[in-house]
Amino acid sequence: MIGSLKGRIASKTPPQLTLEVGGVGYELEAPMSTFFHLPAVGHDVHLLTHLVVREDAHVLYGFGTEEERRLFRSLLKVSGVGPKIALALLSGISVEGFRHCIENQDVAALTRVPGIGRKTAERLLVEMRDRLTATVGETGAPLAPSDSRPESEAFGALVALGYKPLEASRLLKAVGPGTHSTEELIRRALQSAARD
């Protein structure tokens, strides 16, 4: 099992990134909560990882904090929740926010995350209640790097997280004009989705 990687960021296209470690490029998928804290391409970073082995692929997931990785691993144990839904949850809700949803039995907040229906949200509330003691803490302040095509990259990231293309476009339009980085566009779009 690959527990962590430390190397140079070779590319970032949310939610995917390539981390170059000792001449080998590792492709990872990371939640937006981790992406918001990544330095610019070309800088070094240390990420905790989780490897998911499927019949057709081995997918490596990267996390900025132990709390994120621990929550991701706990989510994978919930019936009907796979890596894609777990990644979407971590992208749409912070670890602390998720804990509040579970403690307050807030089905509505969970169903705002793409891919989470009412039944899955209710299952999460039941199955995660006892597992939350291990998932504490929140991440630090974001470092927002700027990319060359922020709007198209943000659109691709939202679609990869489960939003339909029309919904992703609507969320990005709601952000409004301005020169925002890809991560900032995604953050604002997800905040807008959470308010809807």
N, CA and C atoms as an extended XYZ file, in Angstrom:
588
Properties=species:S:1:pos:R:3:atomname:S:1:resname:S:1:resid:I:1 pbc="F F F"
N         0.857       -1.187        0.000 N   MET     1
C         0.000        0.000        0.000 CA  MET     1
C         0.892        1.236        0.000 C   MET     1
N         0.532        2.232       -0.783 N   ILE     2
C         1.255        3.497       -0.823 CA  ILE     2
C         0.598        4.418        0.202 C   ILE     2
N         1.303        4.761        1.266 N   GLY     3
C         0.731        5.548        2.360 CA  GLY     3
C         0.837        7.047        2.175 C   GLY     3
N         1.888        7.508        1.486 N   SER     4
C         2.049        8.941        1.243 CA  SER     4
C         3.039        9.144        0.109 C   SER     4
N         2.983       10.321       -0.466 N   LEU     5
C         3.915       10.700       -1.527 CA  LEU     5
C         4.424       12.103       -1.250 C   LEU     5
N         5.718       12.304       -1.500 N   LYS     6
C         6.302       13.636       -1.365 CA  LYS     6
C         7.058       13.912       -2.649 C   LYS     6
N         6.650       14.957       -3.343 N   GLY     7
C         7.299       15.257       -4.608 CA  GLY     7
C         6.813       16.575       -5.192 C   GLY     7
N         7.117       16.766       -6.484 N   ARG     8
C         6.807       18.013       -7.180 CA  ARG     8
C         5.513       17.857       -7.958 C   ARG     8
N         4.667       18.869       -7.880 N   ILE     9
C         3.420       18.852       -8.646 CA  ILE     9
C         3.752       19.099      -10.109 C   ILE     9
N         3.457       18.102      -10.953 N   ALA    10
C         3.738       18.211      -12.384 CA  ALA    10
C         2.554       18.791      -13.138 C   ALA    10
N         1.339       18.491      -12.695 N   SER    11
C         0.139       19.045      -13.331 CA  SER    11
C        -1.028       18.999      -12.359 C   SER    11
N        -1.978       19.911      -12.593 N   LYS    12
C        -3.191       19.965      -11.780 CA  LYS    12
C        -4.371       20.241      -12.702 C   LYS    12
N        -5.321       19.322      -12.722 N   THR    13
C        -6.585       19.508      -13.415 CA  THR    13
C        -7.647       18.929      -12.491 C   THR    13
N        -8.210       19.765      -11.604 N   PRO    14
C        -9.112       19.255      -10.569 CA  PRO    14
C       -10.174       18.316      -11.139 C   PRO    14
N       -10.401       17.175      -10.512 N   PRO    15
C        -9.825       16.703       -9.250 CA  PRO    15
C        -8.549       15.862       -9.415 C   PRO    15
N        -7.965       15.810      -10.626 N   GLN    16
C        -6.744       15.030      -10.827 CA  GLN    16
C        -5.493       15.896      -10.716 C   GLN    16
N        -4.411       15.243      -10.275 N   LEU    17
C        -3.122       15.892      -10.288 CA  LEU    17
C        -2.057       14.831      -10.513 C   LEU    17
N        -0.919       15.267      -11.004 N   THR    18
C         0.217       14.362      -11.186 CA  THR    18
C         1.333       14.844      -10.283 C   THR    18
N         1.843       13.924       -9.483 N   LEU    19
C         2.919       14.223       -8.545 CA  LEU    19
C         4.148       13.445       -8.985 C   LEU    19
N         5.236       14.161       -9.266 N   GLU    20
C         6.467       13.523       -9.708 CA  GLU    20
C         7.339       13.220       -8.497 C   GLU    20
N         7.593       11.922       -8.295 N   VAL    21
C         8.375       11.461       -7.153 CA  VAL    21
C         9.506       10.588       -7.680 C   VAL    21
N        10.735       11.060       -7.564 N   GLY    22
C        11.887       10.283       -7.997 CA  GLY    22
C        11.841        9.886       -9.461 C   GLY    22
N        11.363       10.762      -10.309 N   GLY    23
C        11.310       10.491      -11.735 CA  GLY    23
C        10.083        9.721      -12.189 C   GLY    23
N         9.184        9.369      -11.255 N   VAL    24
C         7.954        8.658      -11.592 CA  VAL    24
C         6.776        9.598      -11.351 C   VAL    24
N         5.885        9.728      -12.340 N   GLY    25
C         4.696       10.569      -12.198 CA  GLY    25
C         3.524        9.754      -11.690 C   GLY    25
N         3.048       10.066      -10.493 N   TYR    26
C         1.887        9.392       -9.916 CA  TYR    26
C         0.644       10.220      -10.190 C   TYR    26
N        -0.368        9.593      -10.818 N   GLU    27
C        -1.643       10.265      -11.029 CA  GLU    27
C        -2.501       10.024       -9.798 C   GLU    27
N        -3.036       11.111       -9.258 N   LEU    28
C        -3.879       11.027       -8.070 CA  LEU    28
C        -5.181       11.771       -8.315 C   LEU    28
N        -6.190       11.398       -7.566 N   GLU    29
C        -7.414       12.175       -7.499 CA  GLU    29
C        -7.490       12.707       -6.082 C   GLU    29
N        -7.902       13.957       -5.954 N   ALA    30
C        -7.950       14.578       -4.635 CA  ALA    30
C        -9.245       15.357       -4.488 C   ALA    30
N        -9.794       15.419       -3.271 N   PRO    31
C       -10.984       16.230       -3.053 CA  PRO    31
C       -10.628       17.715       -3.168 C   PRO    31
N       -11.629       18.527       -3.422 N   MET    32
C       -11.393       19.973       -3.545 CA  MET    32
C       -10.835       20.557       -2.256 C   MET    32
N       -11.183       19.958       -1.120 N   SER    33
C       -10.638       20.451        0.153 CA  SER    33
C        -9.119       20.348        0.176 C   SER    33
N        -8.567       19.356       -0.492 N   THR    34
C        -7.110       19.235       -0.619 CA  THR    34
C        -6.600       20.155       -1.711 C   THR    34
N        -7.312       20.219       -2.832 N   PHE    35
C        -6.886       21.061       -3.950 CA  PHE    35
C        -6.739       22.519       -3.541 C   PHE    35
N        -7.625       23.003       -2.680 N   PHE    36
C        -7.588       24.402       -2.260 CA  PHE    36
C        -6.294       24.745       -1.527 C   PHE    36
N        -5.611       23.737       -1.006 N   HIS    37
C        -4.398       23.966       -0.217 CA  HIS    37
C        -3.106       23.637       -0.956 C   HIS    37
N        -3.228       23.180       -2.194 N   LEU    38
C        -2.035       22.809       -2.949 CA  LEU    38
C        -1.267       24.034       -3.431 C   LEU    38
N         0.047       23.958       -3.432 N   PRO    39
C         0.840       25.038       -4.026 CA  PRO    39
C         0.748       24.967       -5.556 C   PRO    39
N         1.350       25.907       -6.235 N   ALA    40
C         1.319       25.962       -7.700 CA  ALA    40
C         2.104       24.805       -8.309 C   ALA    40
N         1.832       24.543       -9.586 N   VAL    41
C         2.573       23.521      -10.331 CA  VAL    41
C         4.061       23.858      -10.258 C   VAL    41
N         4.891       22.823      -10.046 N   GLY    42
C         6.330       23.017       -9.938 CA  GLY    42
C         6.826       23.055       -8.506 C   GLY    42
N         5.915       23.199       -7.542 N   HIS    43
C         6.300       23.234       -6.133 CA  HIS    43
C         6.171       21.851       -5.512 C   HIS    43
N         6.885       21.653       -4.419 N   ASP    44
C         6.837       20.381       -3.703 CA  ASP    44
C         5.647       20.330       -2.753 C   ASP    44
N         5.149       19.111       -2.564 N   VAL    45
C         4.024       18.905       -1.658 CA  VAL    45
C         4.118       17.491       -1.077 C   VAL    45
N         3.553       17.312        0.095 N   HIS    46
C         3.477       15.993        0.736 CA  HIS    46
C         1.998       15.659        0.890 C   HIS    46
N         1.569       14.530        0.311 N   LEU    47
C         0.176       14.110        0.391 CA  LEU    47
C         0.079       12.711        0.980 C   LEU    47
N        -0.927       12.512        1.828 N   LEU    48
C        -1.263       11.181        2.308 CA  LEU    48
C        -2.090       10.518        1.216 C   LEU    48
N        -2.004        9.229        1.083 N   THR    49
C        -2.688        8.569       -0.030 CA  THR    49
C        -3.504        7.364        0.423 C   THR    49
N        -4.410        6.979       -0.454 N   HIS    50
C        -5.191        5.754       -0.290 CA  HIS    50
C        -5.324        5.135       -1.668 C   HIS    50
N        -4.961        3.878       -1.796 N   LEU    51
C        -5.014        3.172       -3.069 CA  LEU    51
C        -6.263        2.302       -3.125 C   LEU    51
N        -7.069        2.516       -4.163 N   VAL    52
C        -8.260        1.703       -4.387 CA  VAL    52
C        -7.961        0.788       -5.566 C   VAL    52
N        -8.020       -0.511       -5.322 N   VAL    53
C        -7.760       -1.502       -6.368 CA  VAL    53
C        -9.102       -2.028       -6.860 C   VAL    53
N        -9.336       -1.800       -8.153 N   ARG    54
C       -10.544       -2.310       -8.794 CA  ARG    54
C       -10.135       -3.343       -9.833 C   ARG    54
N       -11.119       -4.006      -10.373 N   GLU    55
C       -10.844       -5.016      -11.392 CA  GLU    55
C       -10.198       -4.396      -12.628 C   GLU    55
N       -10.619       -3.175      -12.972 N   ASP    56
C       -10.140       -2.533      -14.202 CA  ASP    56
C        -9.117       -1.426      -13.987 C   ASP    56
N        -8.812       -1.067      -12.747 N   ALA    57
C        -7.873        0.034      -12.513 CA  ALA    57
C        -7.397        0.060      -11.060 C   ALA    57
N        -6.243        0.672      -10.869 N   HIS    58
C        -5.746        1.006       -9.530 CA  HIS    58
C        -5.772        2.524       -9.468 C   HIS    58
N        -6.549        3.081       -8.536 N   VAL    59
C        -6.709        4.527       -8.444 CA  VAL    59
C        -6.137        5.008       -7.114 C   VAL    59
N        -5.256        6.002       -7.202 N   LEU    60
C        -4.606        6.555       -6.018 CA  LEU    60
C        -5.277        7.881       -5.669 C   LEU    60
N        -5.679        8.020       -4.414 N   TYR    61
C        -6.330        9.242       -3.934 CA  TYR    61
C        -5.374        9.956       -2.984 C   TYR    61
N        -5.307       11.293       -3.099 N   GLY    62
C        -4.401       12.080       -2.275 CA  GLY    62
C        -5.151       13.014       -1.345 C   GLY    62
N        -4.607       13.205       -0.142 N   PHE    63
C        -5.262       14.029        0.875 CA  PHE    63
C        -4.239       14.904        1.587 C   PHE    63
N        -4.646       16.119        1.892 N   GLY    64
C        -3.771       17.060        2.564 CA  GLY    64
C        -3.656       16.827        4.057 C   GLY    64
N        -4.677       16.192        4.664 N   THR    65
C        -4.657       15.965        6.111 CA  THR    65
C        -5.059       14.534        6.433 C   THR    65
N        -4.654       14.093        7.590 N   GLU    66
C        -5.021       12.753        8.060 CA  GLU    66
C        -6.536       12.667        8.292 C   GLU    66
N        -7.156       13.764        8.731 N   GLU    67
C        -8.602       13.767        8.971 CA  GLU    67
C        -9.374       13.487        7.685 C   GLU    67
N        -8.928       14.095        6.571 N   GLU    68
C        -9.590       13.859        5.288 CA  GLU    68
C        -9.457       12.403        4.871 C   GLU    68
N        -8.253       11.873        4.972 N   ARG    69
C        -8.039       10.477        4.571 CA  ARG    69
C        -8.838        9.536        5.460 C   ARG    69
N        -8.863        9.811        6.744 N   ARG    70
C        -9.600        8.954        7.681 CA  ARG    70
C       -11.099        8.966        7.359 C   ARG    70
N       -11.638       10.158        7.067 N   LEU    71
C       -13.058       10.245        6.713 CA  LEU    71
C       -13.321        9.519        5.397 C   LEU    71
N       -12.443        9.691        4.405 N   PHE    72
C       -12.582        8.999        3.123 CA  PHE    72
C       -12.646        7.491        3.349 C   PHE    72
N       -11.748        6.981        4.146 N   ARG    73
C       -11.707        5.536        4.409 CA  ARG    73
C       -12.958        5.069        5.146 C   ARG    73
N       -13.445        5.891        6.066 N   SER    74
C       -14.674        5.537        6.775 CA  SER    74
C       -15.869        5.535        5.834 C   SER    74
N       -15.913        6.505        4.936 N   LEU    75
C       -17.020        6.579        3.977 CA  LEU    75
C       -17.056        5.365        3.071 C   LEU    75
N       -15.894        4.850        2.696 N   LEU    76
C       -15.845        3.675        1.813 CA  LEU    76
C       -16.458        2.436        2.468 C   LEU    76
N       -16.543        2.422        3.785 N   LYS    77
C       -17.120        1.282        4.499 CA  LYS    77
C       -18.639        1.323        4.539 C   LYS    77
N       -19.225        2.458        4.146 N   VAL    78
C       -20.681        2.603        4.140 CA  VAL    78
C       -21.240        1.927        2.894 C   VAL    78
N       -22.250        1.129        3.075 N   SER    79
C       -22.876        0.421        1.964 CA  SER    79
C       -23.398        1.411        0.925 C   SER    79
N       -23.010        1.200       -0.342 N   GLY    80
C       -23.473        2.060       -1.428 CA  GLY    80
C       -22.626        3.293       -1.670 C   GLY    80
N       -21.572        3.471       -0.879 N   VAL    81
C       -20.694        4.634       -1.056 CA  VAL    81
C       -19.351        4.146       -1.593 C   VAL    81
N       -19.017        4.596       -2.796 N   GLY    82
C       -17.739        4.254       -3.390 CA  GLY    82
C       -16.800        5.444       -3.363 C   GLY    82
N       -15.618        5.297       -3.952 N   PRO    83
C       -14.641        6.386       -3.944 CA  PRO    83
C       -15.163        7.678       -4.583 C   PRO    83
N       -15.947        7.569       -5.664 N   LYS    84
C       -16.433        8.782       -6.338 CA  LYS    84
C       -17.358        9.588       -5.430 C   LYS    84
N       -18.263        8.902       -4.743 N   ILE    85
C       -19.175        9.599       -3.825 CA  ILE    85
C       -18.407       10.138       -2.621 C   ILE    85
N       -17.458        9.353       -2.098 N   ALA    86
C       -16.652        9.818       -0.962 CA  ALA    86
C       -15.858       11.064       -1.342 C   ALA    86
N       -15.308       11.078       -2.559 N   LEU    87
C       -14.558       12.242       -3.043 CA  LEU    87
C       -15.480       13.458       -3.186 C   LEU    87
N       -16.684       13.224       -3.708 N   ALA    88
C       -17.651       14.317       -3.852 CA  ALA    88
C       -18.047       14.879       -2.488 C   ALA    88
N       -18.225       13.997       -1.508 N   LEU    89
C       -18.566       14.455       -0.156 CA  LEU    89
C       -17.466       15.323        0.428 C   LEU    89
N       -16.221       14.870        0.315 N   LEU    90
C       -15.098       15.648        0.843 CA  LEU    90
C       -14.904       16.957        0.073 C   LEU    90
N       -15.333       16.980       -1.173 N   SER    91
C       -15.211       18.201       -1.968 CA  SER    91
C       -16.302       19.204       -1.624 C   SER    91
N       -17.472       18.693       -1.247 N   GLY    92
C       -18.602       19.576       -0.989 CA  GLY    92
C       -18.775       19.986        0.454 C   GLY    92
N       -18.208       19.207        1.377 N   ILE    93
C       -18.380       19.467        2.809 CA  ILE    93
C       -17.039       19.241        3.501 C   ILE    93
N       -16.663       20.142        4.385 N   SER    94
C       -15.419       19.950        5.150 CA  SER    94
C       -15.613       18.805        6.146 C   SER    94
N       -14.529       18.321        6.700 N   VAL    95
C       -14.599       17.254        7.702 CA  VAL    95
C       -15.452       17.720        8.874 C   VAL    95
N       -15.222       18.934        9.315 N   GLU    96
C       -15.993       19.498       10.422 CA  GLU    96
C       -17.461       19.655       10.035 C   GLU    96
N       -17.714       20.139        8.819 N   GLY    97
C       -19.088       20.299        8.336 CA  GLY    97
C       -19.808       18.965        8.242 C   GLY    97
N       -19.089       17.928        7.800 N   PHE    98
C       -19.686       16.591        7.724 CA  PHE    98
C       -20.064       16.110        9.124 C   PHE    98
N       -19.169       16.330       10.086 N   ARG    99
C       -19.468       15.917       11.454 CA  ARG    99
C       -20.733       16.604       11.961 C   ARG    99
N       -20.877       17.903       11.654 N   HIS   100
C       -22.082       18.628       12.078 CA  HIS   100
C       -23.332       18.058       11.416 C   HIS   100
N       -23.219       17.693       10.131 N   CYS   101
C       -24.362       17.086        9.436 CA  CYS   101
C       -24.797       15.803       10.131 C   CYS   101
N       -23.832       14.980       10.513 N   ILE   102
C       -24.146       13.709       11.170 CA  ILE   102
C       -24.725       13.962       12.558 C   ILE   102
N       -24.095       14.840       13.326 N   GLU   103
C       -24.574       15.130       14.686 CA  GLU   103
C       -25.974       15.722       14.677 C   GLU   103
N       -26.261       16.581       13.683 N   ASN   104
C       -27.568       17.247       13.609 CA  ASN   104
C       -28.574       16.499       12.742 C   ASN   104
N       -28.165       15.310       12.231 N   GLN   105
C       -29.045       14.505       11.378 CA  GLN   105
C       -29.585       15.333       10.207 C   GLN   105
N       -28.685       16.074        9.559 N   ASP   106
C       -29.038       17.009        8.484 CA  ASP   106
C       -29.003       16.309        7.117 C   ASP   106
N       -30.114       15.668        6.762 N   VAL   107
C       -30.219       14.968        5.484 CA  VAL   107
C       -30.135       15.960        4.329 C   VAL   107
N       -30.758       17.120        4.480 N   ALA   108
C       -30.811       18.112        3.397 CA  ALA   108
C       -29.417       18.556        2.966 C   ALA   108
N       -28.526       18.793        3.918 N   ALA   109
C       -27.168       19.238        3.573 CA  ALA   109
C       -26.419       18.151        2.805 C   ALA   109
N       -26.615       16.901        3.176 N   LEU   110
C       -25.928       15.807        2.494 CA  LEU   110
C       -26.467       15.595        1.083 C   LEU   110
N       -27.762       15.779        0.883 N   THR   111
C       -28.345       15.555       -0.446 CA  THR   111
C       -27.974       16.660       -1.438 C   THR   111
N       -27.403       17.757       -0.975 N   ARG   112
C       -26.935       18.805       -1.892 CA  ARG   112
C       -25.655       18.392       -2.618 C   ARG   112
N       -24.977       17.396       -2.116 N   VAL   113
C       -23.750       16.902       -2.743 CA  VAL   113
C       -24.146       16.013       -3.924 C   VAL   113
N       -23.564       16.233       -5.110 N   PRO   114
C       -23.911       15.405       -6.273 CA  PRO   114
C       -23.660       13.919       -6.012 C   PRO   114
N       -24.627       13.110       -6.402 N   GLY   115
C       -24.495       11.669       -6.231 CA  GLY   115
C       -25.066       11.156       -4.926 C   GLY   115
N       -25.474       12.059       -4.036 N   ILE   116
C       -26.036       11.656       -2.752 CA  ILE   116
C       -27.546       11.857       -2.788 C   ILE   116
N       -28.268       10.752       -2.828 N   GLY   117
C       -29.729       10.808       -2.760 CA  GLY   117
C       -30.173       10.707       -1.315 C   GLY   117
N       -31.477       10.768       -1.126 N   ARG   118
C       -32.024       10.739        0.230 CA  ARG   118
C       -31.675        9.426        0.952 C   ARG   118
N       -31.805        8.296        0.255 N   LYS   119
C       -31.519        7.002        0.903 CA  LYS   119
C       -30.050        6.901        1.318 C   LYS   119
N       -29.156        7.349        0.441 N   THR   120
C       -27.727        7.310        0.774 CA  THR   120
C       -27.433        8.244        1.947 C   THR   120
N       -28.042        9.427        1.936 N   ALA   121
C       -27.840       10.381        3.031 CA  ALA   121
C       -28.311        9.787        4.353 C   ALA   121
N       -29.470        9.142        4.344 N   GLU   122
C       -29.982        8.533        5.572 CA  GLU   122
C       -29.075        7.391        6.036 C   GLU   122
N       -28.555        6.617        5.086 N   ARG   123
C       -27.628        5.524        5.430 CA  ARG   123
C       -26.356        6.099        6.049 C   ARG   123
N       -25.869        7.215        5.475 N   LEU   124
C       -24.673        7.870        6.028 CA  LEU   124
C       -24.916        8.318        7.465 C   LEU   124
N       -26.080        8.897        7.721 N   LEU   125
C       -26.392        9.373        9.066 CA  LEU   125
C       -26.370        8.226       10.076 C   LEU   125
N       -26.902        7.088        9.672 N   VAL   126
C       -26.963        5.943       10.576 CA  VAL   126
C       -25.583        5.311       10.753 C   VAL   126
N       -24.911        5.017        9.632 N   GLU   127
C       -23.662        4.259        9.700 CA  GLU   127
C       -22.461        5.077       10.161 C   GLU   127
N       -22.485        6.390        9.953 N   MET   128
C       -21.319        7.213       10.314 CA  MET   128
C       -21.376        7.761       11.734 C   MET   128
N       -22.507        7.659       12.375 N   ARG   129
C       -22.652        8.227       13.716 CA  ARG   129
C       -21.568        7.727       14.668 C   ARG   129
N       -21.307        6.423       14.660 N   ASP   130
C       -20.327        5.843       15.592 CA  ASP   130
C       -18.887        5.995       15.114 C   ASP   130
N       -18.695        6.256       13.836 N   ARG   131
C       -17.335        6.347       13.292 CA  ARG   131
C       -16.741        7.746       13.383 C   ARG   131
N       -17.548        8.725       13.741 N   LEU   132
C       -17.085       10.112       13.691 CA  LEU   132
C       -16.046       10.476       14.721 C   LEU   132
N       -15.930        9.740       15.776 N   THR   133
C       -14.949       10.095       16.814 CA  THR   133
C       -13.529       10.100       16.262 C   THR   133
N       -13.291        9.318       15.192 N   ALA   134
C       -11.943        9.256       14.610 CA  ALA   134
C       -11.677       10.376       13.620 C   ALA   134
N       -12.727       11.062       13.157 N   THR   135
C       -12.536       12.089       12.132 CA  THR   135
C       -12.747       13.469       12.743 C   THR   135
N       -11.668       14.063       13.210 N   VAL   136
C       -11.750       15.377       13.838 CA  VAL   136
C       -10.804       16.332       13.144 C   VAL   136
N       -11.040       17.618       13.343 N   GLY   137
C       -10.134       18.646       12.846 CA  GLY   137
C       -10.551       19.189       11.507 C   GLY   137
N        -9.919       20.282       11.148 N   GLU   138
C       -10.181       20.923        9.879 CA  GLU   138
C        -8.871       21.382        9.279 C   GLU   138
N        -8.870       21.599        7.982 N   THR   139
C        -7.650       21.990        7.293 CA  THR   139
C        -7.361       23.467        7.499 C   THR   139
N        -6.142       23.867        7.161 N   GLY   140
C        -5.720       25.255        7.326 CA  GLY   140
C        -6.173       26.153        6.203 C   GLY   140
N        -5.588       27.317        6.095 N   ALA   141
C        -5.983       28.303        5.096 CA  ALA   141
C        -5.513       27.889        3.705 C   ALA   141
N        -6.327       28.187        2.704 N   PRO   142
C        -5.978       27.771        1.355 CA  PRO   142
C        -4.886       28.626        0.730 C   PRO   142
N        -4.129       27.989       -0.136 N   LEU   143
C        -3.183       28.703       -0.977 CA  LEU   143
C        -3.712       28.576       -2.390 C   LEU   143
N        -4.163       29.660       -2.992 N   ALA   144
C        -4.850       29.592       -4.281 CA  ALA   144
C        -3.895       29.877       -5.427 C   ALA   144
N        -3.433       28.845       -6.130 N   PRO   145
C        -2.598       29.075       -7.298 CA  PRO   145
C        -3.448       29.487       -8.488 C   PRO   145
N        -2.847       30.153       -9.448 N   SER   146
C        -3.605       30.552      -10.626 CA  SER   146
C        -3.246       29.639      -11.792 C   SER   146
N        -4.242       29.304      -12.593 N   ASP   147
C        -4.048       28.438      -13.745 CA  ASP   147
C        -4.387       29.203      -15.011 C   ASP   147
N        -4.042       28.644      -16.171 N   SER   148
C        -4.200       29.353      -17.432 CA  SER   148
C        -5.642       29.417      -17.912 C   SER   148
N        -6.428       28.379      -17.705 N   ARG   149
C        -7.812       28.361      -18.151 CA  ARG   149
C        -8.719       28.012      -16.981 C   ARG   149
N        -8.876       28.907      -16.025 N   PRO   150
C        -9.604       28.556      -14.804 CA  PRO   150
C       -11.055       28.132      -15.036 C   PRO   150
N       -11.768       28.821      -15.940 N   GLU   151
C       -13.185       28.507      -16.136 CA  GLU   151
C       -13.373       27.096      -16.686 C   GLU   151
N       -12.606       26.745      -17.716 N   SER   152
C       -12.779       25.414      -18.306 CA  SER   152
C       -12.309       24.320      -17.354 C   SER   152
N       -11.253       24.585      -16.589 N   GLU   153
C       -10.781       23.592      -15.628 CA  GLU   153
C       -11.778       23.427      -14.487 C   GLU   153
N       -12.370       24.543      -14.033 N   ALA   154
C       -13.384       24.476      -12.978 CA  ALA   154
C       -14.615       23.716      -13.480 C   ALA   154
N       -15.002       23.972      -14.731 N   PHE   155
C       -16.135       23.266      -15.323 CA  PHE   155
C       -15.851       21.761      -15.349 C   PHE   155
N       -14.663       21.371      -15.806 N   GLY   156
C       -14.289       19.961      -15.857 CA  GLY   156
C       -14.290       19.318      -14.482 C   GLY   156
N       -13.825       20.058      -13.490 N   ALA   157
C       -13.784       19.527      -12.125 CA  ALA   157
C       -15.196       19.301      -11.586 C   ALA   157
N       -16.099       20.248      -11.836 N   LEU   158
C       -17.478       20.106      -11.358 CA  LEU   158
C       -18.167       18.917      -12.024 C   LEU   158
N       -17.922       18.744      -13.314 N   VAL   159
C       -18.495       17.591      -14.029 CA  VAL   159
C       -17.910       16.293      -13.475 C   VAL   159
N       -16.605       16.285      -13.201 N   ALA   160
C       -15.961       15.093      -12.643 CA  ALA   160
C       -16.491       14.768      -11.247 C   ALA   160
N       -16.958       15.788      -10.533 N   LEU   161
C       -17.508       15.583       -9.195 CA  LEU   161
C       -18.962       15.110       -9.227 C   LEU   161
N       -19.548       15.052      -10.431 N   GLY   162
C       -20.904       14.516      -10.534 CA  GLY   162
C       -21.965       15.504      -10.954 C   GLY   162
N       -21.613       16.773      -11.138 N   TYR   163
C       -22.598       17.741      -11.602 CA  TYR   163
C       -22.844       17.553      -13.097 C   TYR   163
N       -24.086       17.734      -13.514 N   LYS   164
C       -24.399       17.691      -14.939 CA  LYS   164
C       -23.802       18.937      -15.589 C   LYS   164
N       -23.412       18.869      -16.879 N   PRO   165
C       -22.785       20.023      -17.536 CA  PRO   165
C       -23.593       21.318      -17.423 C   PRO   165
N       -24.918       21.241      -17.583 N   LEU   166
C       -25.741       22.457      -17.471 CA  LEU   166
C       -25.691       23.037      -16.063 C   LEU   166
N       -25.735       22.144      -15.056 N   GLU   167
C       -25.670       22.594      -13.670 CA  GLU   167
C       -24.302       23.208      -13.366 C   GLU   167
N       -23.235       22.588      -13.875 N   ALA   168
C       -21.885       23.120      -13.665 CA  ALA   168
C       -21.767       24.509      -14.280 C   ALA   168
N       -22.308       24.687      -15.476 N   SER   169
C       -22.290       26.002      -16.131 CA  SER   169
C       -23.057       27.032      -15.321 C   SER   169
N       -24.231       26.632      -14.822 N   ARG   170
C       -25.052       27.550      -14.029 CA  ARG   170
C       -24.319       27.976      -12.758 C   ARG   170
N       -23.673       27.017      -12.098 N   LEU   171
C       -22.948       27.333      -10.864 CA  LEU   171
C       -21.780       28.281      -11.136 C   LEU   171
N       -21.081       28.066      -12.253 N   LEU   172
C       -19.952       28.940      -12.583 CA  LEU   172
C       -20.422       30.341      -12.972 C   LEU   172
N       -21.562       30.432      -13.651 N   LYS   173
C       -22.116       31.746      -13.988 CA  LYS   173
C       -22.528       32.495      -12.735 C   LYS   173
N       -23.025       31.762      -11.735 N   ALA   174
C       -23.443       32.385      -10.478 CA  ALA   174
C       -22.265       32.997       -9.724 C   ALA   174
N       -21.052       32.500       -9.979 N   VAL   175
C       -19.856       33.054       -9.330 CA  VAL   175
C       -19.658       34.501       -9.768 C   VAL   175
N       -19.993       34.795      -11.015 N   GLY   176
C       -19.869       36.158      -11.519 CA  GLY   176
C       -18.512       36.431      -12.132 C   GLY   176
N       -18.387       37.634      -12.722 N   PRO   177
C       -17.134       37.978      -13.391 CA  PRO   177
C       -16.004       38.254      -12.407 C   PRO   177
N       -14.798       38.205      -12.925 N   GLY   178
C       -13.616       38.462      -12.100 CA  GLY   178
C       -12.513       37.508      -12.491 C   GLY   178
N       -11.340       37.798      -12.019 N   THR   179
C       -10.210       36.913      -12.304 CA  THR   179
C       -10.000       36.019      -11.099 C   THR   179
N       -10.607       34.838      -11.158 N   HIS   180
C       -10.505       33.866      -10.085 CA  HIS   180
C        -9.642       32.699      -10.543 C   HIS   180
N        -8.948       32.094       -9.606 N   SER   181
C        -8.202       30.875       -9.915 CA  SER   181
C        -9.196       29.733      -10.069 C   SER   181
N        -8.737       28.629      -10.616 N   THR   182
C        -9.598       27.451      -10.772 CA  THR   182
C       -10.162       27.026       -9.424 C   THR   182
N        -9.300       26.957       -8.416 N   GLU   183
C        -9.728       26.518       -7.095 CA  GLU   183
C       -10.766       27.464       -6.505 C   GLU   183
N       -10.596       28.771       -6.702 N   GLU   184
C       -11.548       29.738       -6.178 CA  GLU   184
C       -12.889       29.616       -6.889 C   GLU   184
N       -12.858       29.415       -8.201 N   LEU   185
C       -14.102       29.216       -8.956 CA  LEU   185
C       -14.839       27.977       -8.439 C   LEU   185
N       -14.118       26.898       -8.232 N   ILE   186
C       -14.740       25.664       -7.751 CA  ILE   186
C       -15.300       25.872       -6.350 C   ILE   186
N       -14.515       26.509       -5.492 N   ARG   187
C       -14.966       26.758       -4.119 CA  ARG   187
C       -16.262       27.573       -4.118 C   ARG   187
N       -16.294       28.662       -4.891 N   ARG   188
C       -17.485       29.511       -4.924 CA  ARG   188
C       -18.683       28.787       -5.537 C   ARG   188
N       -18.413       27.977       -6.573 N   ALA   189
C       -19.495       27.217       -7.195 CA  ALA   189
C       -20.070       26.205       -6.212 C   ALA   189
N       -19.206       25.529       -5.449 N   LEU   190
C       -19.680       24.551       -4.455 CA  LEU   190
C       -20.422       25.247       -3.327 C   LEU   190
N       -19.965       26.431       -2.933 N   GLN   191
C       -20.684       27.184       -1.904 CA  GLN   191
C       -22.063       27.594       -2.403 C   GLN   191
N       -22.128       27.995       -3.671 N   SER   192
C       -23.404       28.360       -4.282 CA  SER   192
C       -24.345       27.165       -4.321 C   SER   192
N       -23.813       25.987       -4.656 N   ALA   193
C       -24.616       24.773       -4.705 CA  ALA   193
C       -25.145       24.416       -3.320 C   ALA   193
N       -24.324       24.640       -2.287 N   ALA   194
C       -24.725       24.324       -0.923 CA  ALA   194
C       -25.848       25.230       -0.452 C   ALA   194
N       -25.892       26.465       -0.966 N   ARG   195
C       -26.943       27.409       -0.577 CA  ARG   195
C       -28.255       27.130       -1.291 C   ARG   195
N       -28.184       26.522       -2.473 N   ASP   196
C       -29.413       26.255       -3.259 CA  ASP   196
C       -30.314       25.250       -2.581 C   ASP   196
